[in-house]
Amino acid sequence: MEDKSKEIKRKKVEWLITQPIEIQMELISHHMEICRLMINSIIEQEVCDYTGEKYSHNKPHDNRYSRWGFGIAIPLG
């Protein structure tokens, strides 16, 4: 007996493939935007973990990391 979850996923993929190309492209576009938002959120949290919140004077890691432009400066050595 086949696993029900695999059957459901196959039906969803088959449904997508049968849709017009415009709908397929729109779904891909939304998926990419969601991925971009999630990646930006993860990176921003990592930066905050190293440098503290924007404009905050409470700096973690003995003030070793700073925000510069859109990223962080990591000391060498």
N, CA, C and O atoms as a Tripos MOL2 file, in Angstrom:
@<TRIPOS>MOLECULE
protein
  308   307    77     0     0
PROTEIN
NO_CHARGES

@<TRIPOS>ATOM
      1 N           0.8480   -1.1950    0.0000 N.3       1 MET1
      2 CA          0.0000    0.0000    0.0000 C.3       1 MET1
      3 C           0.8860    1.2500    0.0000 C.2       1 MET1
      4 O           1.8200    1.3620    0.7940 O.2       1 MET1
      5 N           0.5840    2.1660   -0.8840 N.am      2 GLU2
      6 CA          1.3830    3.3750   -1.0360 C.3       2 GLU2
      7 C           1.0700    4.3650    0.0830 C.2       2 GLU2
      8 O          -0.0650    4.4620    0.5490 O.2       2 GLU2
      9 N           2.0910    5.0890    0.4970 N.am      3 ASP3
     10 CA          1.9460    6.1050    1.5270 C.3       3 ASP3
     11 C           1.0120    7.2120    1.0230 C.2       3 ASP3
     12 O           1.1940    7.7300   -0.0790 O.2       3 ASP3
     13 N           0.0030    7.5730    1.8450 N.am      4 LYS4
     14 CA         -0.9870    8.5830    1.4390 C.3       4 LYS4
     15 C          -0.3480    9.9430    1.1760 C.2       4 LYS4
     16 O          -0.7570   10.6450    0.2510 O.2       4 LYS4
     17 N           0.6590   10.3300    1.9830 N.am      5 SER5
     18 CA          1.2630   11.6540    1.8020 C.3       5 SER5
     19 C           1.9280   11.7710    0.4320 C.2       5 SER5
     20 O           1.8720   12.8380   -0.1780 O.2       5 SER5
     21 N           2.5540   10.7110   -0.0650 N.am      6 LYS6
     22 CA          3.1610   10.7410   -1.3990 C.3       6 LYS6
     23 C           2.0900   10.8960   -2.4660 C.2       6 LYS6
     24 O           2.2790   11.6160   -3.4450 O.2       6 LYS6
     25 N           0.9730   10.2220   -2.2750 N.am      7 GLU7
     26 CA         -0.1250   10.3070   -3.2370 C.3       7 GLU7
     27 C          -0.6490   11.7370   -3.3120 C.2       7 GLU7
     28 O          -0.8910   12.2600   -4.4000 O.2       7 GLU7
     29 N          -0.8200   12.3590   -2.1640 N.am      8 ILE8
     30 CA         -1.3300   13.7300   -2.1190 C.3       8 ILE8
     31 C          -0.3450   14.6800   -2.8070 C.2       8 ILE8
     32 O          -0.7660   15.5430   -3.5780 O.2       8 ILE8
     33 N           0.9390   14.5390   -2.5450 N.am      9 LYS9
     34 CA          1.9440   15.4050   -3.1660 C.3       9 LYS9
     35 C           1.9410   15.2360   -4.6770 C.2       9 LYS9
     36 O           2.0470   16.2200   -5.4090 O.2       9 LYS9
     37 N           1.8220   14.0180   -5.1460 N.am     10 ARG10
     38 CA          1.7900   13.7780   -6.5900 C.3      10 ARG10
     39 C           0.5900   14.4610   -7.2260 C.2      10 ARG10
     40 O           0.7050   15.0670   -8.2910 O.2      10 ARG10
     41 N          -0.5490   14.3640   -6.5770 N.am     11 LYS11
     42 CA         -1.7490   15.0060   -7.1280 C.3      11 LYS11
     43 C          -1.5500   16.5160   -7.2000 C.2      11 LYS11
     44 O          -1.9670   17.1510   -8.1690 O.2      11 LYS11
     45 N          -0.9200   17.0920   -6.1880 N.am     12 LYS12
     46 CA         -0.7020   18.5370   -6.1980 C.3      12 LYS12
     47 C           0.2530   18.9390   -7.3120 C.2      12 LYS12
     48 O           0.0340   19.9470   -7.9830 O.2      12 LYS12
     49 N           1.3030   18.1630   -7.5130 N.am     13 VAL13
     50 CA          2.2410   18.4730   -8.5820 C.3      13 VAL13
     51 C           1.5680   18.3030   -9.9390 C.2      13 VAL13
     52 O           1.7500   19.1290  -10.8340 O.2      13 VAL13
     53 N           0.8110   17.2590  -10.0900 N.am     14 GLU14
     54 CA          0.0900   17.0580  -11.3520 C.3      14 GLU14
     55 C          -0.8740   18.1990  -11.6050 C.2      14 GLU14
     56 O          -1.0180   18.6470  -12.7430 O.2      14 GLU14
     57 N          -1.5350   18.6760  -10.5640 N.am     15 TRP15
     58 CA         -2.4510   19.8070  -10.7220 C.3      15 TRP15
     59 C          -1.6850   21.0290  -11.2240 C.2      15 TRP15
     60 O          -2.1390   21.7230  -12.1330 O.2      15 TRP15
     61 N          -0.5300   21.2850  -10.6310 N.am     16 LEU16
     62 CA          0.2660   22.4490  -11.0200 C.3      16 LEU16
     63 C           0.7160   22.3500  -12.4700 C.2      16 LEU16
     64 O           0.6640   23.3320  -13.2110 O.2      16 LEU16
     65 N           1.1510   21.1820  -12.8660 N.am     17 ILE17
     66 CA          1.6300   20.9870  -14.2330 C.3      17 ILE17
     67 C           0.5180   21.2000  -15.2520 C.2      17 ILE17
     68 O           0.7900   21.6240  -16.3750 O.2      17 ILE17
     69 N          -0.7170   20.9170  -14.8900 N.am     18 THR18
     70 CA         -1.8340   21.0790  -15.8270 C.3      18 THR18
     71 C          -2.3230   22.5180  -15.9270 C.2      18 THR18
     72 O          -3.1690   22.8240  -16.7670 O.2      18 THR18
     73 N          -1.8030   23.4010  -15.0870 N.am     19 GLN19
     74 CA         -2.2410   24.7980  -15.1120 C.3      19 GLN19
     75 C          -1.5370   25.5600  -16.2340 C.2      19 GLN19
     76 O          -0.4640   25.1560  -16.6840 O.2      19 GLN19
     77 N          -2.1400   26.6630  -16.6860 N.am     20 PRO20
     78 CA         -1.4850   27.4860  -17.7130 C.3      20 PRO20
     79 C          -0.1250   27.9930  -17.2170 C.2      20 PRO20
     80 O           0.0880   28.1330  -16.0130 O.2      20 PRO20
     81 N           0.7610   28.2580  -18.1210 N.am     21 ILE21
     82 CA          2.1190   28.6880  -17.7910 C.3      21 ILE21
     83 C           2.1170   29.9660  -16.9510 C.2      21 ILE21
     84 O           2.9960   30.1440  -16.1080 O.2      21 ILE21
     85 N           1.1560   30.8510  -17.1640 N.am     22 GLU22
     86 CA          1.0880   32.0950  -16.3830 C.3      22 GLU22
     87 C           0.8980   31.7950  -14.9000 C.2      22 GLU22
     88 O           1.5260   32.4280  -14.0520 O.2      22 GLU22
     89 N           0.0380   30.8370  -14.5880 N.am     23 ILE23
     90 CA         -0.2070   30.4650  -13.1900 C.3      23 ILE23
     91 C           1.0330   29.8010  -12.6020 C.2      23 ILE23
     92 O           1.4050   30.0730  -11.4610 O.2      23 ILE23
     93 N           1.6690   28.9360  -13.3780 N.am     24 GLN24
     94 CA          2.8890   28.2870  -12.9030 C.3      24 GLN24
     95 C           3.9660   29.3270  -12.5850 C.2      24 GLN24
     96 O           4.6160   29.2470  -11.5430 O.2      24 GLN24
     97 N           4.1530   30.2870  -13.4640 N.am     25 MET25
     98 CA          5.1650   31.3290  -13.2510 C.3      25 MET25
     99 C           4.8240   32.2090  -12.0570 C.2      25 MET25
    100 O           5.7130   32.6100  -11.3060 O.2      25 MET25
    101 N           3.5540   32.5080  -11.8780 N.am     26 GLU26
    102 CA          3.1330   33.3190  -10.7360 C.3      26 GLU26
    103 C           3.4240   32.6020   -9.4210 C.2      26 GLU26
    104 O           3.8930   33.2240   -8.4680 O.2      26 GLU26
    105 N           3.1520   31.3180   -9.3630 N.am     27 LEU27
    106 CA          3.4380   30.5310   -8.1580 C.3      27 LEU27
    107 C           4.9390   30.4900   -7.8740 C.2      27 LEU27
    108 O           5.3610   30.6190   -6.7250 O.2      27 LEU27
    109 N           5.7320   30.3110   -8.9100 N.am     28 ILE28
    110 CA          7.1860   30.2980   -8.7320 C.3      28 ILE28
    111 C           7.6600   31.6610   -8.2360 C.2      28 ILE28
    112 O           8.5230   31.7390   -7.3610 O.2      28 ILE28
    113 N           7.1070   32.7160   -8.7830 N.am     29 SER29
    114 CA          7.4700   34.0720   -8.3780 C.3      29 SER29
    115 C           7.1840   34.2920   -6.8890 C.2      29 SER29
    116 O           8.0180   34.8470   -6.1730 O.2      29 SER29
    117 N           6.0180   33.8630   -6.4270 N.am     30 HIS30
    118 CA          5.6720   34.0160   -5.0130 C.3      30 HIS30
    119 C           6.5920   33.1710   -4.1370 C.2      30 HIS30
    120 O           7.0050   33.6070   -3.0620 O.2      30 HIS30
    121 N           6.9050   31.9860   -4.5900 N.am     31 HIS31
    122 CA          7.7980   31.1070   -3.8310 C.3      31 HIS31
    123 C           9.1700   31.7630   -3.6670 C.2      31 HIS31
    124 O           9.7410   31.7420   -2.5770 O.2      31 HIS31
    125 N           9.6930   32.3390   -4.7340 N.am     32 MET32
    126 CA         11.0010   32.9840   -4.6730 C.3      32 MET32
    127 C          10.9700   34.1870   -3.7300 C.2      32 MET32
    128 O          11.9270   34.4180   -2.9920 O.2      32 MET32
    129 N           9.8960   34.9400   -3.7490 N.am     33 GLU33
    130 CA          9.7860   36.1110   -2.8710 C.3      33 GLU33
    131 C           9.7330   35.6830   -1.4010 C.2      33 GLU33
    132 O          10.3530   36.3210   -0.5490 O.2      33 GLU33
    133 N           9.0080   34.6250   -1.1040 N.am     34 ILE34
    134 CA          8.9380   34.1180    0.2640 C.3      34 ILE34
    135 C          10.3170   33.6390    0.7130 C.2      34 ILE34
    136 O          10.7270   33.9110    1.8420 O.2      34 ILE34
    137 N          11.0280   32.9360   -0.1500 N.am     35 CYS35
    138 CA         12.3890   32.4820    0.1720 C.3      35 CYS35
    139 C          13.2970   33.6810    0.4460 C.2      35 CYS35
    140 O          14.0700   33.6680    1.4040 O.2      35 CYS35
    141 N          13.2060   34.7080   -0.3850 N.am     36 ARG36
    142 CA         14.0210   35.9070   -0.2000 C.3      36 ARG36
    143 C          13.7160   36.5690    1.1470 C.2      36 ARG36
    144 O          14.6390   36.9780    1.8520 O.2      36 ARG36
    145 N          12.4570   36.6770    1.5080 N.am     37 LEU37
    146 CA         12.0850   37.2700    2.7940 C.3      37 LEU37
    147 C          12.6270   36.4560    3.9650 C.2      37 LEU37
    148 O          13.1310   37.0160    4.9390 O.2      37 LEU37
    149 N          12.5200   35.1360    3.8640 N.am     38 MET38
    150 CA         13.0210   34.2720    4.9400 C.3      38 MET38
    151 C          14.5410   34.3920    5.0770 C.2      38 MET38
    152 O          15.0530   34.4840    6.1930 O.2      38 MET38
    153 N          15.2580   34.3920    3.9690 N.am     39 ILE39
    154 CA         16.7170   34.5140    4.0100 C.3      39 ILE39
    155 C          17.1210   35.8490    4.6150 C.2      39 ILE39
    156 O          18.0180   35.8980    5.4570 O.2      39 ILE39
    157 N          16.4740   36.9340    4.1980 N.am     40 ASN40
    158 CA         16.7810   38.2540    4.7570 C.3      40 ASN40
    159 C          16.5210   38.2950    6.2560 C.2      40 ASN40
    160 O          17.2930   38.9010    6.9990 O.2      40 ASN40
    161 N          15.4530   37.6650    6.7070 N.am     41 SER41
    162 CA         15.1340   37.6240    8.1240 C.3      41 SER41
    163 C          16.2030   36.8570    8.9100 C.2      41 SER41
    164 O          16.6190   37.2940    9.9830 O.2      41 SER41
    165 N          16.6400   35.7300    8.3820 N.am     42 ILE42
    166 CA         17.6730   34.9290    9.0440 C.3      42 ILE42
    167 C          18.9860   35.7120    9.1190 C.2      42 ILE42
    168 O          19.6410   35.7310   10.1610 O.2      42 ILE42
    169 N          19.3640   36.3490    8.0230 N.am     43 ILE43
    170 CA         20.6130   37.1200    8.0090 C.3      43 ILE43
    171 C          20.5300   38.2840    8.9850 C.2      43 ILE43
    172 O          21.4810   38.5380    9.7240 O.2      43 ILE43
    173 N          19.4140   38.9910    8.9990 N.am     44 GLU44
    174 CA         19.2550   40.1250    9.9190 C.3      44 GLU44
    175 C          19.3610   39.6640   11.3670 C.2      44 GLU44
    176 O          19.9560   40.3620   12.1880 O.2      44 GLU44
    177 N          18.7980   38.5090   11.6980 N.am     45 GLN45
    178 CA         18.8910   37.9960   13.0590 C.3      45 GLN45
    179 C          20.3330   37.6590   13.4130 C.2      45 GLN45
    180 O          20.7750   37.9300   14.5300 O.2      45 GLN45
    181 N          21.0690   37.0720   12.4740 N.am     46 GLU46
    182 CA         22.4850   36.7680   12.6980 C.3      46 GLU46
    183 C          23.2760   38.0470   12.9460 C.2      46 GLU46
    184 O          24.1100   38.0980   13.8490 O.2      46 GLU46
    185 N          23.0160   39.0810   12.1470 N.am     47 VAL47
    186 CA         23.7110   40.3590   12.3170 C.3      47 VAL47
    187 C          23.3970   40.9360   13.6930 C.2      47 VAL47
    188 O          24.2960   41.4140   14.3850 O.2      47 VAL47
    189 N          22.1320   40.8970   14.0940 N.am     48 CYS48
    190 CA         21.7460   41.4100   15.4130 C.3      48 CYS48
    191 C          22.4090   40.6210   16.5370 C.2      48 CYS48
    192 O          22.7820   41.1950   17.5600 O.2      48 CYS48
    193 N          22.5550   39.3200   16.3580 N.am     49 ASP49
    194 CA         23.2180   38.4990   17.3710 C.3      49 ASP49
    195 C          24.6720   38.9260   17.5600 C.2      49 ASP49
    196 O          25.1890   38.8910   18.6760 O.2      49 ASP49
    197 N          25.3320   39.3280   16.4730 N.am     50 TYR50
    198 CA         26.7310   39.7440   16.5620 C.3      50 TYR50
    199 C          26.8840   41.2030   16.9700 C.2      50 TYR50
    200 O          27.7630   41.5290   17.7680 O.2      50 TYR50
    201 N          26.0460   42.0830   16.4370 N.am     51 THR51
    202 CA         26.2660   43.5250   16.6010 C.3      51 THR51
    203 C          25.2890   44.2030   17.5440 C.2      51 THR51
    204 O          25.5140   45.3530   17.9200 O.2      51 THR51
    205 N          24.2140   43.5370   17.9390 N.am     52 GLY52
    206 CA         23.1650   44.1760   18.7100 C.3      52 GLY52
    207 C          22.1630   44.8470   17.7870 C.2      52 GLY52
    208 O          22.3650   44.8980   16.5740 O.2      52 GLY52
    209 N          21.1040   45.3530   18.3500 N.am     53 GLU53
    210 CA         20.0690   46.0180   17.5500 C.3      53 GLU53
    211 C          20.6180   47.3030   16.9330 C.2      53 GLU53
    212 O          21.5630   47.8920   17.4570 O.2      53 GLU53
    213 N          20.0280   47.7340   15.8280 N.am     54 LYS54
    214 CA         20.4310   48.9840   15.1870 C.3      54 LYS54
    215 C          20.3090   50.1300   16.1830 C.2      54 LYS54
    216 O          19.3430   50.2030   16.9440 O.2      54 LYS54
    217 N          21.2890   51.0160   16.1740 N.am     55 TYR55
    218 CA         21.3250   52.2310   16.9890 C.3      55 TYR55
    219 C          21.3890   51.9580   18.4830 C.2      55 TYR55
    220 O          21.2010   52.8770   19.2800 O.2      55 TYR55
    221 N          21.6470   50.7300   18.8790 N.am     56 SER56
    222 CA         21.7450   50.3950   20.2960 C.3      56 SER56
    223 C          23.1790   50.5720   20.7720 C.2      56 SER56
    224 O          24.1280   50.3250   20.0280 O.2      56 SER56
    225 N          23.3250   51.0020   22.0150 N.am     57 HIS57
    226 CA         24.6580   51.1250   22.6030 C.3      57 HIS57
    227 C          25.0320   49.8640   23.3800 C.2      57 HIS57
    228 O          26.1550   49.7480   23.8710 O.2      57 HIS57
    229 N          24.1020   48.9260   23.4920 N.am     58 ASN58
    230 CA         24.3770   47.6520   24.1430 C.3      58 ASN58
    231 C          24.9410   46.7000   23.0980 C.2      58 ASN58
    232 O          24.1900   46.1130   22.3180 O.2      58 ASN58
    233 N          26.2550   46.5460   23.0810 N.am     59 LYS59
    234 CA         26.9200   45.7360   22.0650 C.3      59 LYS59
    235 C          27.3620   44.3980   22.6600 C.2      59 LYS59
    236 O          28.1310   44.3650   23.6210 O.2      59 LYS59
    237 N          26.8760   43.3070   22.0910 N.am     60 PRO60
    238 CA         27.3470   41.9980   22.5530 C.3      60 PRO60
    239 C          28.7760   41.7210   22.0780 C.2      60 PRO60
    240 O          29.3120   42.4830   21.2730 O.2      60 PRO60
    241 N          29.3780   40.6800   22.5480 N.am     61 HIS61
    242 CA         30.7210   40.2420   22.1250 C.3      61 HIS61
    243 C          31.7750   41.3220   22.3640 C.2      61 HIS61
    244 O          32.6660   41.5130   21.5360 O.2      61 HIS61
    245 N          31.6790   42.0270   23.4920 N.am     62 ASP62
    246 CA         32.6530   43.0580   23.8680 C.3      62 ASP62
    247 C          32.8720   44.0950   22.7700 C.2      62 ASP62
    248 O          33.9870   44.5840   22.5860 O.2      62 ASP62
    249 N          31.8100   44.4280   22.0430 N.am     63 ASN63
    250 CA         31.8390   45.4660   21.0040 C.3      63 ASN63
    251 C          32.8400   45.1380   19.8810 C.2      63 ASN63
    252 O          33.4120   46.0460   19.2790 O.2      63 ASN63
    253 N          33.0480   43.8450   19.6030 N.am     64 ARG64
    254 CA         34.0020   43.4300   18.5710 C.3      64 ARG64
    255 C          33.4350   43.5470   17.1620 C.2      64 ARG64
    256 O          34.2030   43.6210   16.2030 O.2      64 ARG64
    257 N          32.1170   43.5670   17.0090 N.am     65 TYR65
    258 CA         31.5010   43.5910   15.6900 C.3      65 TYR65
    259 C          30.7010   44.8710   15.5170 C.2      65 TYR65
    260 O          30.0860   45.3600   16.4650 O.2      65 TYR65
    261 N          30.7130   45.4180   14.2920 N.am     66 SER66
    262 CA         29.9940   46.6570   14.0020 C.3      66 SER66
    263 C          29.2200   46.5070   12.7090 C.2      66 SER66
    264 O          29.5790   45.7160   11.8370 O.2      66 SER66
    265 N          28.1580   47.2780   12.6010 N.am     67 ARG67
    266 CA         27.4070   47.3300   11.3450 C.3      67 ARG67
    267 C          28.0900   48.3370   10.4370 C.2      67 ARG67
    268 O          28.4430   49.4340   10.8700 O.2      67 ARG67
    269 N          28.2760   47.9610    9.1720 N.am     68 TRP68
    270 CA         28.8230   48.8620    8.1620 C.3      68 TRP68
    271 C          27.9900   48.6700    6.9130 C.2      68 TRP68
    272 O          28.0510   47.6130    6.2860 O.2      68 TRP68
    273 N          27.2290   49.6540    6.5480 N.am     69 GLY69
    274 CA         26.3830   49.5490    5.3620 C.3      69 GLY69
    275 C          25.3130   48.5040    5.5880 C.2      69 GLY69
    276 O          24.5290   48.6060    6.5320 O.2      69 GLY69
    277 N          25.2750   47.4880    4.7180 N.am     70 PHE70
    278 CA         24.2390   46.4790    4.8060 C.3      70 PHE70
    279 C          24.7110   45.1830    5.4380 C.2      70 PHE70
    280 O          23.9320   44.2360    5.5470 O.2      70 PHE70
    281 N          25.9480   45.1180    5.8530 N.am     71 GLY71
    282 CA         26.4770   43.8710    6.4220 C.3      71 GLY71
    283 C          27.1320   44.1340    7.7570 C.2      71 GLY71
    284 O          26.7990   45.1010    8.4430 O.2      71 GLY71
    285 N          28.0580   43.2780    8.1260 N.am     72 ILE72
    286 CA         28.8020   43.4780    9.3640 C.3      72 ILE72
    287 C          30.2760   43.3860    9.0490 C.2      72 ILE72
    288 O          30.6850   42.7350    8.0870 O.2      72 ILE72
    289 N          31.0750   44.0540    9.8800 N.am     73 ALA73
    290 CA         32.5230   43.9610    9.7560 C.3      73 ALA73
    291 C          33.0010   42.9600   10.7960 C.2      73 ALA73
    292 O          32.7490   43.1260   11.9890 O.2      73 ALA73
    293 N          33.6820   41.9340   10.3480 N.am     74 ILE74
    294 CA         34.2010   40.9150   11.2560 C.3      74 ILE74
    295 C          35.6980   41.1430   11.3920 C.2      74 ILE74
    296 O          36.4140   41.1800   10.3920 O.2      74 ILE74
    297 N          36.1810   41.2990   12.6320 N.am     75 PRO75
    298 CA         37.6040   41.5750   12.8140 C.3      75 PRO75
    299 C          38.4630   40.4020   12.3740 C.2      75 PRO75
    300 O          38.0690   39.2450   12.5200 O.2      75 PRO75
    301 N          39.6190   40.6990   11.8440 N.am     76 LEU76
    302 CA         40.5650   39.6600   11.4510 C.3      76 LEU76
    303 C          41.5020   39.3880   12.6090 C.2      76 LEU76
    304 O          42.1980   40.2930   13.0710 O.2      76 LEU76
    305 N          41.5280   38.1800   13.0730 N.am     77 GLY77
    306 CA         42.4700   37.7960   14.1250 C.3      77 GLY77
    307 C          41.9340   37.8990   15.4420 C.2      77 GLY77
    308 O          42.6270   37.6050   16.4160 O.2      77 GLY77
@<TRIPOS>BOND
     1     1     2 1
     2     2     3 1
     3     3     4 2
     4     3     5 am
     5     5     6 1
     6     6     7 1
     7     7     8 2
     8     7     9 am
     9     9    10 1
    10    10    11 1
    11    11    12 2
    12    11    13 am
    13    13    14 1
    14    14    15 1
    15    15    16 2
    16    15    17 am
    17    17    18 1
    18    18    19 1
    19    19    20 2
    20    19    21 am
    21    21    22 1
    22    22    23 1
    23    23    24 2
    24    23    25 am
    25    25    26 1
    26    26    27 1
    27    27    28 2
    28    27    29 am
    29    29    30 1
    30    30    31 1
    31    31    32 2
    32    31    33 am
    33    33    34 1
    34    34    35 1
    35    35    36 2
    36    35    37 am
    37    37    38 1
    38    38    39 1
    39    39    40 2
    40    39    41 am
    41    41    42 1
    42    42    43 1
    43    43    44 2
    44    43    45 am
    45    45    46 1
    46    46    47 1
    47    47    48 2
    48    47    49 am
    49    49    50 1
    50    50    51 1
    51    51    52 2
    52    51    53 am
    53    53    54 1
    54    54    55 1
    55    55    56 2
    56    55    57 am
    57    57    58 1
    58    58    59 1
    59    59    60 2
    60    59    61 am
    61    61    62 1
    62    62    63 1
    63    63    64 2
    64    63    65 am
    65    65    66 1
    66    66    67 1
    67    67    68 2
    68    67    69 am
    69    69    70 1
    70    70    71 1
    71    71    72 2
    72    71    73 am
    73    73    74 1
    74    74    75 1
    75    75    76 2
    76    75    77 am
    77    77    78 1
    78    78    79 1
    79    79    80 2
    80    79    81 am
    81    81    82 1
    82    82    83 1
    83    83    84 2
    84    83    85 am
    85    85    86 1
    86    86    87 1
    87    87    88 2
    88    87    89 am
    89    89    90 1
    90    90    91 1
    91    91    92 2
    92    91    93 am
    93    93    94 1
    94    94    95 1
    95    95    96 2
    96    95    97 am
    97    97    98 1
    98    98    99 1
    99    99   100 2
   100    99   101 am
   101   101   102 1
   102   102   103 1
   103   103   104 2
   104   103   105 am
   105   105   106 1
   106   106   107 1
   107   107   108 2
   108   107   109 am
   109   109   110 1
   110   110   111 1
   111   111   112 2
   112   111   113 am
   113   113   114 1
   114   114   115 1
   115   115   116 2
   116   115   117 am
   117   117   118 1
   118   118   119 1
   119   119   120 2
   120   119   121 am
   121   121   122 1
   122   122   123 1
   123   123   124 2
   124   123   125 am
   125   125   126 1
   126   126   127 1
   127   127   128 2
   128   127   129 am
   129   129   130 1
   130   130   131 1
   131   131   132 2
   132   131   133 am
   133   133   134 1
   134   134   135 1
   135   135   136 2
   136   135   137 am
   137   137   138 1
   138   138   139 1
   139   139   140 2
   140   139   141 am
   141   141   142 1
   142   142   143 1
   143   143   144 2
   144   143   145 am
   145   145   146 1
   146   146   147 1
   147   147   148 2
   148   147   149 am
   149   149   150 1
   150   150   151 1
   151   151   152 2
   152   151   153 am
   153   153   154 1
   154   154   155 1
   155   155   156 2
   156   155   157 am
   157   157   158 1
   158   158   159 1
   159   159   160 2
   160   159   161 am
   161   161   162 1
   162   162   163 1
   163   163   164 2
   164   163   165 am
   165   165   166 1
   166   166   167 1
   167   167   168 2
   168   167   169 am
   169   169   170 1
   170   170   171 1
   171   171   172 2
   172   171   173 am
   173   173   174 1
   174   174   175 1
   175   175   176 2
   176   175   177 am
   177   177   178 1
   178   178   179 1
   179   179   180 2
   180   179   181 am
   181   181   182 1
   182   182   183 1
   183   183   184 2
   184   183   185 am
   185   185   186 1
   186   186   187 1
   187   187   188 2
   188   187   189 am
   189   189   190 1
   190   190   191 1
   191   191   192 2
   192   191   193 am
   193   193   194 1
   194   194   195 1
   195   195   196 2
   196   195   197 am
   197   197   198 1
   198   198   199 1
   199   199   200 2
   200   199   201 am
   201   201   202 1
   202   202   203 1
   203   203   204 2
   204   203   205 am
   205   205   206 1
   206   206   207 1
   207   207   208 2
   208   207   209 am
   209   209   210 1
   210   210   211 1
   211   211   212 2
   212   211   213 am
   213   213   214 1
   214   214   215 1
   215   215   216 2
   216   215   217 am
   217   217   218 1
   218   218   219 1
   219   219   220 2
   220   219   221 am
   221   221   222 1
   222   222   223 1
   223   223   224 2
   224   223   225 am
   225   225   226 1
   226   226   227 1
   227   227   228 2
   228   227   229 am
   229   229   230 1
   230   230   231 1
   231   231   232 2
   232   231   233 am
   233   233   234 1
   234   234   235 1
   235   235   236 2
   236   235   237 am
   237   237   238 1
   238   238   239 1
   239   239   240 2
   240   239   241 am
   241   241   242 1
   242   242   243 1
   243   243   244 2
   244   243   245 am
   245   245   246 1
   246   246   247 1
   247   247   248 2
   248   247   249 am
   249   249   250 1
   250   250   251 1
   251   251   252 2
   252   251   253 am
   253   253   254 1
   254   254   255 1
   255   255   256 2
   256   255   257 am
   257   257   258 1
   258   258   259 1
   259   259   260 2
   260   259   261 am
   261   261   262 1
   262   262   263 1
   263   263   264 2
   264   263   265 am
   265   265   266 1
   266   266   267 1
   267   267   268 2
   268   267   269 am
   269   269   270 1
   270   270   271 1
   271   271   272 2
   272   271   273 am
   273   273   274 1
   274   274   275 1
   275   275   276 2
   276   275   277 am
   277   277   278 1
   278   278   279 1
   279   279   280 2
   280   279   281 am
   281   281   282 1
   282   282   283 1
   283   283   284 2
   284   283   285 am
   285   285   286 1
   286   286   287 1
   287   287   288 2
   288   287   289 am
   289   289   290 1
   290   290   291 1
   291   291   292 2
   292   291   293 am
   293   293   294 1
   294   294   295 1
   295   295   296 2
   296   295   297 am
   297   297   298 1
   298   298   299 1
   299   299   300 2
   300   299   301 am
   301   301   302 1
   302   302   303 1
   303   303   304 2
   304   303   305 am
   305   305   306 1
   306   306   307 1
   307   307   308 2
@<TRIPOS>SUBSTRUCTURE
     1 MET1         2 RESIDUE 1 A MET
     2 GLU2         6 RESIDUE 1 A GLU
     3 ASP3        10 RESIDUE 1 A ASP
     4 LYS4        14 RESIDUE 1 A LYS
     5 SER5        18 RESIDUE 1 A SER
     6 LYS6        22 RESIDUE 1 A LYS
     7 GLU7        26 RESIDUE 1 A GLU
     8 ILE8        30 RESIDUE 1 A ILE
     9 LYS9        34 RESIDUE 1 A LYS
    10 ARG10       38 RESIDUE 1 A ARG
    11 LYS11       42 RESIDUE 1 A LYS
    12 LYS12       46 RESIDUE 1 A LYS
    13 VAL13       50 RESIDUE 1 A VAL
    14 GLU14       54 RESIDUE 1 A GLU
    15 TRP15       58 RESIDUE 1 A TRP
    16 LEU16       62 RESIDUE 1 A LEU
    17 ILE17       66 RESIDUE 1 A ILE
    18 THR18       70 RESIDUE 1 A THR
    19 GLN19       74 RESIDUE 1 A GLN
    20 PRO20       78 RESIDUE 1 A PRO
    21 ILE21       82 RESIDUE 1 A ILE
    22 GLU22       86 RESIDUE 1 A GLU
    23 ILE23       90 RESIDUE 1 A ILE
    24 GLN24       94 RESIDUE 1 A GLN
    25 MET25       98 RESIDUE 1 A MET
    26 GLU26      102 RESIDUE 1 A GLU
    27 LEU27      106 RESIDUE 1 A LEU
    28 ILE28      110 RESIDUE 1 A ILE
    29 SER29      114 RESIDUE 1 A SER
    30 HIS30      118 RESIDUE 1 A HIS
    31 HIS31      122 RESIDUE 1 A HIS
    32 MET32      126 RESIDUE 1 A MET
    33 GLU33      130 RESIDUE 1 A GLU
    34 ILE34      134 RESIDUE 1 A ILE
    35 CYS35      138 RESIDUE 1 A CYS
    36 ARG36      142 RESIDUE 1 A ARG
    37 LEU37      146 RESIDUE 1 A LEU
    38 MET38      150 RESIDUE 1 A MET
    39 ILE39      154 RESIDUE 1 A ILE
    40 ASN40      158 RESIDUE 1 A ASN
    41 SER41      162 RESIDUE 1 A SER
    42 ILE42      166 RESIDUE 1 A ILE
    43 ILE43      170 RESIDUE 1 A ILE
    44 GLU44      174 RESIDUE 1 A GLU
    45 GLN45      178 RESIDUE 1 A GLN
    46 GLU46      182 RESIDUE 1 A GLU
    47 VAL47      186 RESIDUE 1 A VAL
    48 CYS48      190 RESIDUE 1 A CYS
    49 ASP49      194 RESIDUE 1 A ASP
    50 TYR50      198 RESIDUE 1 A TYR
    51 THR51      202 RESIDUE 1 A THR
    52 GLY52      206 RESIDUE 1 A GLY
    53 GLU53      210 RESIDUE 1 A GLU
    54 LYS54      214 RESIDUE 1 A LYS
    55 TYR55      218 RESIDUE 1 A TYR
    56 SER56      222 RESIDUE 1 A SER
    57 HIS57      226 RESIDUE 1 A HIS
    58 ASN58      230 RESIDUE 1 A ASN
    59 LYS59      234 RESIDUE 1 A LYS
    60 PRO60      238 RESIDUE 1 A PRO
    61 HIS61      242 RESIDUE 1 A HIS
    62 ASP62      246 RESIDUE 1 A ASP
    63 ASN63      250 RESIDUE 1 A ASN
    64 ARG64      254 RESIDUE 1 A ARG
    65 TYR65      258 RESIDUE 1 A TYR
    66 SER66      262 RESIDUE 1 A SER
    67 ARG67      266 RESIDUE 1 A ARG
    68 TRP68      270 RESIDUE 1 A TRP
    69 GLY69      274 RESIDUE 1 A GLY
    70 PHE70      278 RESIDUE 1 A PHE
    71 GLY71      282 RESIDUE 1 A GLY
    72 ILE72      286 RESIDUE 1 A ILE
    73 ALA73      290 RESIDUE 1 A ALA
    74 ILE74      294 RESIDUE 1 A ILE
    75 PRO75      298 RESIDUE 1 A PRO
    76 LEU76      302 RESIDUE 1 A LEU
    77 GLY77      306 RESIDUE 1 A GLY
